[in-house]
Amino acid sequence: MPLTFEEADKLYNSSLCLLASRDTRCRLAALRQQALNSDAPDSCPKPTDSVVRNVWISWKTLRGLPQSEAVIRFTFAVERVCVSLLEDAGRLQNQPAEGNLWDSWDTRRKSRGMN
């Protein structure tokens, strides 16, 4: 079962996604903005802030993408990025990458007594 947008958004806002590359975080942020707000504004909100500017540039490339499609792409991308990061860290310990990342992570968290 794929992630819901809410689950993907929680993962996106977690410290795990901070481990992704700057370009990956920028693409995820742009997809999230398109999913939540539709098309980017015509001008950059804070042109002197390089992070905001880079996200806005990436977001502008998504112009015309329906919000429903952006939701699907965002959830898939977050799951793919997080699975990749966890595999790289060796945290999935022989578990297949397919399936619901949130379930795998939540099950492991609960088995370790974390709330």
Secondary structure, DSSP 8 states (H G I E B T S, - for coil): ----HHHHHHHHTSGGGGGS-HHHHHHHHHHHHHHHH-S--SS-S-TT-HHHHHHHHHHHTTTT--HHHHHHHHHHHHHHHHHHHHHHTT-STT--S-S-HHHHHHHHHHHTT--
